[in-house]
Amino acid sequence: MPLTHEQILRFLSSVHPYDTMPAEAVAAIEPAFEARAVAAGDMVYKLGQPLDGLFIIYDGEVEVTDENDVVVSHLGLRNTFGERGLMREGLSVTAARAVTDTTLLMLPAAGFHKLIAEQEIAARFFDRSRGDKPVKADLATTQVDTLMAANPVTCVATDTVQDAARLMRDKRVSSLCVTAGDKLSGILTTRDLSGKVLAEALPISTPVAEVMTANPITLAPSAIGSDVLHAMMERKIGHIPIVESGKLVGIVTQTDLTRFQAVSSAELVSEIAHADTAEEMAKVTARIPQLLVQLVAGGRPHQVVTRLITDIADTATRRLLMLGEEKLGPPPVPYLWLACGSQGRQEQTGVSDQDNCLILDDAVSDADRTGYFAQLAKFVCDGLDTCGYVYCPGDMMATNTKWCQPLATWRGYFESWVNKPVPEAQMLASVMFDLRPIGGHVGLFEDLQDQTLAMASKNSIFVAHMVSNSLKHTPPLGLLRGFATIRSGEHKNQLDMKHNGVVPVVDLGRVYALQGRLGEVNTRARLEAAMHAGVLSGGGGQDLLDAYDLIAETRLEHQAAQVKAGSAPDNYLTPSDLSEFDRSHLRDAFVVIKSMQSAIGHGRGMLG
């Protein structure tokens, strides 16, 4: 049955991004859409063929497969497909087949390109890259919800000033928001207590209501830093409550503004480099979450954020090594401390444990290895734990005698792992391919890395096992364009953005580096190097980079939001917390990763 213009227009108004476009723009583009009926089992388009246009499912179900005929997506009502090919030379990068009798709306290619040229909302929706993300790092233009302290300390108007003073002391704050339910009725500051209570010799039983500032000036979370600064200077105040829809949601103080301006990676690095104890360093690393919030709010790319945060861990490690040598004396032989895991890849976020090891000069004696260097390892690892880099659950640390060995033993390790790629060897090799020198004699590692890459890349069986190992972490894709969330436990109905989001790309990057004998350790650098070396095609590589950027930045934005809310950051994201726009992009990024896994699993890393 043919669709009327009224039916198509009404349908488009319920589909992203048309539902957020001006009504007149949707009405203008509607006549360009064509309705197509596709019988069950018939192809919508084949891999590599010129695309007629952009498709939206009006009714039915479509199955999308990659070049290896692996299903990467099941699509249903209101799902859009074909945009990736249209954005890349107009050729399909997947194949699409109707699973049931299906009705599609097709926007011809010319109409699609006209749409994204004229409508910024549509352009942003269909552009999967994040390269044009604005940077707004300075205080004056940063939104208040980034600056404010969430969950401010409160009291009620009938409390006594003594109770209020004790609460301020215990909570170490300089003001209390006075509330009635979740509504703000006033604010009480230390200046009120000194100027109105002490100075006037009022009794300590005086109700807060008699000395508080009633109906104080407030701002919304969407206000910007300059609004706060101007209000404080104009009214000579140091505290501004933040209210949204009449509800108290936070407070900004002069201390918050100072802290925001003061927190920088360079400042933290400098303080750690001059610290004399791990406890002093811990006071500095405790500010990393605020740095994360500031960097994310400033629009910094994820690879910059994680690099700056990792630099702090590197500095703490080197300072602990120096303090360890001061305590234990000069090392008996040259050594090299290396990091692996996220620190090795320079990809630390707000949640990081420690992964490290020691390579010792072959002249080391057993007594020095189990004596001096065991003590040094314990000193550094204990210090890192004090700083918040918790002990590795898998004991992948220099305190484990297995990972505190002379260079000859390390050569034997790698040779054994490459020649006998049993599951444990694959796991260890994967971890150790991310090694990066932190402190000591770098020469102990240079030849080892080059020789291991050459040896491993020539062993086809080892490479095949590494490829297989890289496919164990899969993107969380469910049926009908949904997410496969965690089914039970503490994080039920959430996505693990680390193990099912970032890690699959990390694993792919490691394999590409192995195939191309590439020395890069950082995941994004590995992907770029793989493209330049021809290990990864330009089209497929760019898709994977865009997917990785989106997933990694979504993860950081989630952690920053948790910090702002006063919670500890983690890697578990609830899909319903995202907008439909963000869910759509995130799922498309997972589809790209699944396609790349399929390609490398079938021996074709050159997808695209």
Summary of the structure (lengths in Angstrom):
residues: 608
radius of gyration: 28.7
end to end distance: 37.6
largest distance: 87.7
contacts: 2043
relative contact order: 0.09
helix: 50%
strand: 17%
